[in-house]
Structure formats: C-alpha cells, structure tokens
Amino acid sequence: MLPDHISEITEQAEEAKELLKKLSQIPAPTYHEKKRAAFCRKWLTEAGAKGVYVDDAGNVVYPYGFSVKRERGKGAHDKVRTTVIPDSACHTDPDDFPIIVFAAHLDTVFPDTEPMPYKEYRERIYCPGIYDDTVNLVNLLLTARFVTSHHILPKDCGILFVGDTGEEGMGNLRGVRQLFSDYSGHIREFYTFDLVYNEIVDRAVGSCRFNVTSRTHGGHSYLNFGNENAIQKLAALVQDIYAIDLPKGGKSTVNVGTISGGTSVNTIAQRATMLCEYRSDSAAAMEKLDTEFRRLLAKHKMKYDIIGVRPGENLSEEAEARRSEMLDKVSAIVRKTTDITPKRISSSTDCNIPLSLGIPAVCIGTCLGKGAHTREEYLVKSSLLPGRVIATEIVLSYCK
C-alpha cells in the first residue's frame, strides 16, 4: 500500500468531480449503455490500462494482474471463449487461477436518451442516476487507474475491474451473468460498488417478473354490455395478488408495476397487459410465492411470460464464512474512513448472481445521497472524498 494514497486522492478531488459531471451527461438506459461503455474503455486505455475490452453483453472489462485470450468460434452464432493467462509463473494451473471482481453498473434506471440535468446546489449535486450508479462507476475507474499507475499488483490472484450492464429494470443482470459465464471457475469473490456507504447489502433479494396478458371478445360498451372486459379480468387478478398472505420469515413483497390496454372509453377492452413481480430474501418464501402466483394465473386463465428472474443466494457454510469476513472488512474500512458503521440490509443487486452460484459477494456504495430512482436524486459533496478512499482501500486489501 502506498503511504500517500489518501493525499493523492485529495489532490485529485476536482478532477474526480469533473469526471463525474462528464460521465453523468452520457445517457445509459438499460440496454443502451454503449456510449457510456465506449467512454469508460477509452478513459481506462488512456490512463494506461492494458487489455481493456467490451464483451458480448456490453460490459467494460479490465483484467489486472493477468491477461486473457478471447476467441470466437467459426460458427455465426458461436460465443467468445475466454482463456485466463496468469502473469505470474507461480500459478502453474491457469484453470484454477483465482480472480476477484470489482464492479459498478453502467446503466441508469431512467429511459432518457439525452443528457440529464446536472446541478450543484450548496452541498449537493443533483442529477438522475448520480449515485445509482454514476459516482460509484467513477470511483471504480479512478481506483483502477491508481493501482495501474503505481504498479500495485494483486496478491496471488487477478483482479477484474468491470463496468457492467443490465443491473436496472428489465436488464435481468445480463452483464454479470455474462461475466460469470466467461470466467466460470475463476471468480472467488465479488464486490459491486452501488448506492451509499452507510448501508451494506448482506443478503440477496430474489425476484421473479411476469408479463401477463388478458384477452376477451370485447365489443361496444353499450350494445355489448355484459361481455367480458380484459381490463376487469386483469383487475380481479391484481386484487387477488395483493390479497396473498405473504410468507413469514425474512421480507417478501408483491407488486404490479404497469397496466396497459383497451381501445377507447366506449369499447369493452379486448386486451390488457400488466407487469408484476414477487420478491423475497428467503429461498423458502420464494418457492411459496412462485406456487401462489402460478395458482392465481391459472385460476384467472391468464397467459403469461416470465421476463426476468433474479436468483437468491445459495451459499455453503464455507462461502458464508468468507462472505462474513468480507462484510466485516468492508464495514471496518467504512468505519475507519467515515466514523459510520454501515447498516446491513437486504437488496437486489449484481451480487445476486454470484451469491446464487455459491460465491461470496458484497455490495457497498462509495458516497452518501438520497432519492435513488427519482428525478430529484442527489449526492452529498462531502462524501466524495471518503467514498474514493473506501473504494481504494477495499481494492488495496487484495494487493501487495
């Protein structure tokens, strides 16, 4: 660890804020992260990073302490095969080379394709997506540059710095799914920088999402009164969903997010659709909710598609013990840097994928702020410096 890394971080405060402003102005709705990914790849390369690439899911990936060979098969639909090549000769078995991932997601929950308003007012910086997850992405980039420029090498492992796609909304965690497909068998621990540092995610919330369609014969609202109405049928299902007796143990929720359909005010609706979901931080509750949702869909004779599944955690005792060590370490770093002991919460994040695969994972933010997923989202300026220190300290804990 360099003794003056905090001084260097402090000296770069204005540069960091300028990078934050620039990145905030690059729209990145889920499934449209390409421009932000291109910016991050170029920025890392110009900062001295070698081997940065964008994968098939649109992730920006920077292998550090090792290199990769990527080859696509000869078929039109063949996937890229990623082979890990350790830098150190002491790793005689490349197939067993351990990798630690540090990620932050590229996408924002907002659909805007034009730059969003960025405003500084007193001790706050306002911009939709500013701390979910733009500032965390900035701190990931700056930390990657710090260890690269000072040639600080990982200890007996490789590091992947990743700006990942598809964390928000209907992205279905596609970026992290791709990462674990490409690096199957290598990733030992996973961190995502997301949201705020006064909270730390210690339990994954799983979810299942449905696109439900109601169809009827319909007709004229007066002449054919009495015919089935697709909206009314959907409304009856919604009522039953909210009447579900939620399982005990952990926290479980149901939600109907959108409803659309019908033709006009004087037409009996022939078609209506809705998006709905259930969530829980309990595997047993997830099973019960799945059974109940499918029972209600069958009862109301609804057609549906499952459009997204976020798996819950599936850790062995050994993996749970390692995650506990990671949580304690991160909590200690936050406490040492800010005098805040982060509250431990359940949430749905990029960590869901590794946790479902039995791999220890932790989600921690690198700022303070409020209003996530609203147009009034803001971060607190005074949290920028400690946030950078937190990100750097966590990465340095894996370095020589």
TIMIDO-94631 format. One line per 8 residues: number of its first residue (from 1); their letters; for each residue z, y, x of C-alpha. Coordinates in steps of 0.1 Angstrom, whole numbers, plus 2048, in hexadecimal, padded with zeros to 3 digits. Each point is the difference from the previous one (the first is absolute). Example, Ala and Ser with C-alpha at 12.3 -4.5 7.8 and 13.67 -1.06 7.14 Angstrom:
1> AS> 84E:7D3:87B  7F9:822:80E
***
This chain:
1> MLPDHISE> 800:800:800  7F8:822:80D  81F:816:803  7ED:81F:7F4  7EE:7F3:7E2  814:815:7E8  7F8:81F:814  7DB:7F8:7FF
9> ITEQAEEA> 801:7FA:7DB  811:821:7FB  7E6:812:815  7E4:7F1:7EA  80F:80C:7DF  7E5:818:7F8  7E4:7E8:80A  810:7E6:7E9
17> KELLKKLS> 801:818:7E3  7DC:80A:806  7F5:7DB:800  814:7FB:7DF  7ED:81D:7F0  7DF:7F4:80C  805:7DC:7F4  80F:80B:7DF
25> QIPAPTYH> 7DE:811:7F8  7ED:7E0:804  7FF:7F0:7DD  808:7DB:800  802:7F1:7DD  805:7DA:800  7DF:7EF:808  7F3:821:80E
33> EKKRAAFC> 813:803:821  7E1:7FF:816  801:825:80B  825:7FF:809  7FB:7DF:813  7E3:810:814  816:81D:809  81C:7EA:80C
41> RKWLTEAG> 7EA:7EA:814  7F0:81E:811  821:810:806  80F:7E1:810  7E2:7FA:816  800:824:80C  826:7FC:808  7F8:7E4:818
49> AKGVYVDD> 803:7E1:7EA  7E9:7E4:809  7F2:7E6:7E8  807:813:7DF  7EB:7F2:7E4  7FC:800:7DA  801:7DE:7F0  7F0:7F2:7E1
57> AGNVVYPY> 81B:80E:7E9  7FD:823:80F  820:7FE:815  801:814:820  80E:7E7:819  80C:808:824  80A:7E1:814  818:80B:81B
65> GFSVKRER> 80B:7E9:81D  7E4:7E8:7F8  7DC:800:7F7  7EB:7EE:7E5  7DE:7F0:7FE  7F0:804:7DF  7E2:7EB:7F6  7EE:7FD:7DF
73> GKGAHDKV> 7F0:7DF:7F6  7DA:7FE:7FC  801:7FD:7DA  7FB:81F:7EB  823:7FC:7F0  813:7F3:81F  820:811:809  80A:80E:821
81> RTTVIPDS> 814:7E9:816  81B:812:814  80B:7F0:821  81F:80D:811  7FE:805:826  822:808:810  800:819:81D  81B:7ED:813
89> ACHTDPDD> 7F9:7DF:811  823:7F4:7F8  7F4:7F8:7DC  7F0:7DF:808  7FA:7F8:7DB  7EC:81D:7F0  802:7EE:7DE  826:805:800
97> FPIIVFAA> 800:824:80D  819:814:7EB  7F7:822:7F0  815:81B:7F1  7EF:816:7E6  807:825:7F9  7EC:80C:7E2  7FD:81E:7E9
105> HLDTVFPD> 7E8:801:7E2  7E1:815:800  7FC:804:7DA  810:817:7E8  808:7FA:7DB  7EB:81E:7F5  7DB:7FB:7F6  7F5:822:80E
113> TEPMPYKE> 7E1:800:816  803:824:80A  81B:80E:818  821:804:7EE  815:820:801  816:803:81F  81B:81B:7FE  81E:809:816
121> YRERIYCP> 81C:811:7EE  821:806:811  80E:7DF:80C  7E7:7EA:7EE  7DC:7F5:804  7EF:7F9:7DE  7E1:7E9:7FD  7F9:7E2:7EA
129> GIYDDTVN> 804:7E1:817  812:814:81B  81B:7E7:806  7F1:7E3:7EE  7F2:7F9:819  7EF:81B:815  81D:80C:815  809:7DC:808
137> LVNLLLTA> 7DD:7F9:80A  802:81F:817  81F:7F3:810  7F0:7DE:806  7E3:810:811  816:816:816  816:7E3:80A  7E1:7EB:809
145> RFVTSHHI> 7F4:81D:816  822:803:810  803:7DC:80C  7DB:800:80A  801:820:814  820:7F5:813  7F4:7DC:805  820:7F3:7EF
153> LPKDCGIL> 7F8:7DB:7FB  80E:7E8:7E6  81A:7E6:80B  7F2:7DD:7FE  7EA:808:7E2  7E3:814:7F3  802:81D:7E8  7E8:809:7E4
161> FVGDTGEE> 7FF:824:7F4  7EF:7FF:7DE  7F5:81A:7E7  7FC:7E9:7E2  7ED:802:7DF  808:7F7:7DC  825:805:7FF  7FF:816:7E1
169> GMGNLRGV> 7F7:7F9:7DC  7E6:7E5:7FC  7FB:7FB:825  813:7DF:7FD  80C:804:825  7DD:7F6:80B  804:810:823  81F:7EC:809
177> RQLFSDYS> 7F1:7E1:7F1  7E3:803:817  816:807:81E  814:7DF:7FA  7E0:7ED:7FC  7F1:80D:820  820:7FB:814  80D:7E1:7EF
185> GHIREFYT> 81B:7EF:815  805:81D:817  814:81B:7ED  825:7FA:805  80E:821:7F1  7F2:81C:7EB  80A:824:7FA  7F1:819:7E9
193> FDLVYNEI> 807:825:802  801:80B:7DC  813:81A:7EB  821:80E:80D  81A:7F7:81A  81F:803:7EA  7F5:7E0:7EF  7F6:7DE:80F
201> VDRAVGSC> 7EF:7E4:7ED  814:7E0:804  7F1:7EC:7E3  7DD:7FC:7F4  7F7:806:7DB  7E4:7E9:7F5  7E8:808:7E3  7E4:7F2:7EB
209> RFNVTSRT> 7E7:817:7EF  7EA:7F9:7E2  7E1:80F:7F1  803:7F7:7DB  7E3:803:7E7  803:800:7DA  7E0:7FB:7EB  7FB:800:7DA
217> HGGHSYLN> 7E3:803:7E7  809:825:7F9  7EE:815:7E6  802:820:7ED  824:80E:7FD  7FD:804:7DA  7E5:7E8:7F4  80D:7E3:815
225> FGNENAIQ> 825:808:7FF  814:7E0:805  7EA:7F3:81C  813:7F9:820  803:81D:817  7FF:7F9:826  818:81C:808  819:7F5:7E6
233> KLAALVQD> 7FF:7DD:80E  806:80D:823  81C:816:7F4  811:7E1:7F1  7FE:7EF:822  80E:81F:811  81E:7FF:7E8  807:7DC:809
241> IYAIDLPK> 7FD:806:825  81B:81B:7FE  816:7E9:7EB  801:7E6:81C  823:7F6:80A  7FF:808:825  80E:7E5:817  822:805:80F
249> GGKSTVNV> 805:802:826  7EE:81A:815  7EC:81B:7EF  7E2:7F8:7E9  7E9:818:7ED  7E1:7FF:7EA  7E7:81C:7FB  7E1:809:7EC
257> GTISGGTS> 7EE:819:816  7DF:809:7EE  7F1:7FA:7DE  7DC:808:7F6  7E8:7F7:7E4  7F1:809:7DE  7E1:813:7F6  80A:81D:7E9
265> VNTIAQRA> 81B:80B:7E8  7EE:7F1:7E3  7F8:7DE:810  816:7E1:800  802:7F9:826  7EC:7E2:80B  80C:7FF:823  81F:80C:813
273> TMLCEYRS> 80D:7F9:823  820:806:813  80F:7FB:823  823:7F2:801  816:7F0:819  822:7F0:807  815:804:81F  81F:7F1:80F
281> DSAAAMEK> 812:7FC:821  80B:7DD:7F5  7E9:7E2:804  810:7EE:7E3  7FC:81E:7EA  7DB:803:80A  7FA:7DC:7F3  812:807:7DF
289> LDTEFRRL> 7EC:821:7FB  7DF:7EF:807  808:7E5:7E6  80A:81A:7E7  7E1:816:806  7E9:7E3:7FC  812:7F4:7E0  7FB:822:7F0
297> LAKHKMKY> 7DC:803:80B  7F9:7DE:7F0  814:809:7E0  7EB:820:7FB  7E0:7EE:80A  7F7:819:81B  7E7:7FB:81C  80D:80C:822
305> DIIGVRPG> 7F9:801:825  81A:800:81B  7F5:81E:815  81C:801:81A  81C:7EB:80E  81A:80C:818  814:7E2:80B  825:801:805
313> ENLSEEAE> 813:7F4:81F  803:7DD:80C  815:800:820  811:7E4:811  824:803:80C  7F4:807:823  7E7:81A:7F5  81A:810:7E9
321> ARRSEMLD> 818:803:81E  7E4:810:815  7F9:819:7E4  825:808:7FE  7FF:808:825  7E1:817:7FB  811:812:7E3  820:805:815
329> KVSAIVRK> 7EC:80D:81D  7EC:819:7EB  81F:80C:7EE  811:806:821  7E2:814:80D  7FF:816:7E0  826:805:802  7FF:809:825
337> TTDITPKR> 7E3:819:7FA  80B:810:7DF  824:7F6:7F9  7F3:7F1:7E0  806:7DB:7F7  7E1:7F6:7EC  806:7F2:7DE  7F2:7DD:7FC
345> ISSSTDCN> 7E8:7FC:7E2  7E7:7E8:7F0  7DB:80B:7FF  7DC:7F4:800  7F0:809:821  7E9:7F2:81A  81E:7EA:80B  7FA:7EA:7E1
353> IPLSLGIP> 7E4:7ED:812  813:7F6:820  820:7F9:7ED  7ED:7E9:7E8  7F3:7EE:81F  823:7FC:80F  7FC:81B:81A  81C:81A:803
361> AVCIGTCL> 7F6:823:7F6  810:822:7FC  7F4:820:7EE  80F:821:80C  7F4:824:7FD  7FE:81B:81B  808:81F:7EC  813:80E:7E2
369> GKGAHTRE> 7EF:80B:7E0  7FE:7FC:7DB  7E6:7FE:7E4  7EC:7E1:80C  7E3:7F9:7E9  802:823:7F0  7EB:81F:806  821:811:80B
377> EYLVKSSL> 806:7E9:81D  810:810:81E  810:7F8:821  81D:813:812  7F4:811:820  821:7FA:812  7FA:7DA:7FC  7E0:800:814
385> LPGRVIAT> 810:7FF:823  81A:7E5:7F8  7E5:7EC:7EE  7EB:7FF:820  81E:7F6:814  808:7E4:7E8  7DC:7F2:802  7FF:803:826
393> EIVLSYCK> 822:7EF:804  7F7:7E3:7EA  7E0:7F9:814  812:806:821  819:7E5:7F7  7E4:7E7:806  7F4:80E:821  80B:7FC:824
***
